[in-house]
Amino acid sequence: MIALLAMAASLSACVSTPKTIPGAQRPVTSTRPPPQQPVRPAPSTGAFIAPTVMNAPGLEGVIARDATALANLFGAPRLEVKEGDALKLQFSGSACVLDIYLYPLQPGGQPSATHVEARRASDSADVDRAACVRALRR
């Protein structure tokens, strides 16, 4: 017990506290997330066609997510269309309609978001995808 106390006391002497230099500024830290690495699907084979994956600013939280993760971001989809191993989810709100296309990124894999389209509900005119994603997020 005494040996433990002596060791703890000697270790506490090694701990230093940072010193503040008058007039020095704190280091600036960025609030932007680190850049997302591009999603790369498995290469195409005779039985698997690799999808093209969209890589656009503001879609980092959507691309490569599965249907469950997207429902957690936007709520229940208004529309869900399955076609083979692909899936289209549609989310909507007063600001826009968001269509997210999911395809497997590897043979036998779960469909993941690879492409996003956004439009106004009133006239179907294209709108900024990233702005629509922000508007519909819960």
N, C-alpha and C positions, 0 to 999 in steps of 0.2 A: 504494500500500500504506500509506504513512504517512498519507495523507488518510483512508483507511478506519479506521485505528486512532484517529485524532483524532476522527472522527465517532462511533465506538463509545464512546470515553471521554466525549464530551460528552452522548451519549444516556444513558449509565449514570448520570450525575449527575441526570437527570430522574426516575429511578425512585425512588420512596419506599417505605419499609417501613412497614407499619401499626404504630401505637403502641398499647400496651396501657395502659389506664387502670386503676390499682389499684382493686379493688372493683367494676369494671364487669363485667356479665354478658355472655356471648356471646349473639348474637341467637338466638332460638328458631326452628328450621326445622321445618316439618311433614314427617312421613314419609308422610303421606297423599298419594296421587296427585291431581293436579288433577281437578276434576269433569269427567266425560266429556260431551262435547256429545251431545245426543240424535241418534240415527241417523235420518235422514229419507230415505225412499225417494222415487223419482221419482213424480210424480203419475200417477194411473190414467188410462189411455186406453182406447179401444175394444178393443185387443188385450192390454192389460196391466192387471192389478189390483194396485195397491200393497198390500203386506202391512202389517199393524199390527205395530209393533216395540215389544217389551217394554223398559221402561226402569225397572229396579229396582236398588237398591243391592246390591253384591256380584256383579253379573252383567256388570260392565264388561269383563272379560277374555274374555267369551263372546259377547255380542251383537255382531253384525256380522262375526264371524269366519267364514271358509269351512271346509269339511270338513277340509282339510289342516291348518289352524291348530288346529282342535279336536282332531284326532288327535295333534298335537304336545303339546297340553295334557294330554290324558287317556289317550293310547294308542289302540290300534285299537278301533273301536266294536264292541260286542257284536252290534249289529243295525244294518243300513242298509237303509232302505226308500225307494225312489224312486216318486214318483207325479207324473207330468207333469214340470213344472220344479221341483217341490218335493222335499225330501229330509228324512228323519227319521233322526237318529243316536241310538243308545242306548248309554250307557256305564254300567257297573255295578261295584260293589265291595261289601264287607261292610256299609258304612254306608248305601248307598242306590242307587237306580236313577235315572239322569238321562236324560231325553228332550230332545233339542234339535231344534227344527224350523227348517229353512233354506228360505228363499224368495229369489228374485232381488229385488234392491232397485231394479232398473231393467230396462227391456225388453232381453231377450237377455243379461242379466248372470248371473254365477255365483251359485248359491244361497248366502246368508249367514244366519247364525243370527239369528232374529227372536223366538223364543219358547222358554222353558225350563220344563219340568215336572220335579218330583222327588218320589220316594216311597220308602217302605221296601220292600225286597224281600219281607219276611216276610208282610206283610198289605196291601200297596199303600196304606197310609195316607200322606197328603201329608206331606212334610217340608220344611223351609226350603230353598229353592232355593240360596241363597248358601252355606249350610253344606254342602250336598251337593257343590257345585262345589269348595269348599275340600277336602272329604274325598277327592274323586276325582282331584284334580290330582296329576300326577307330580312 
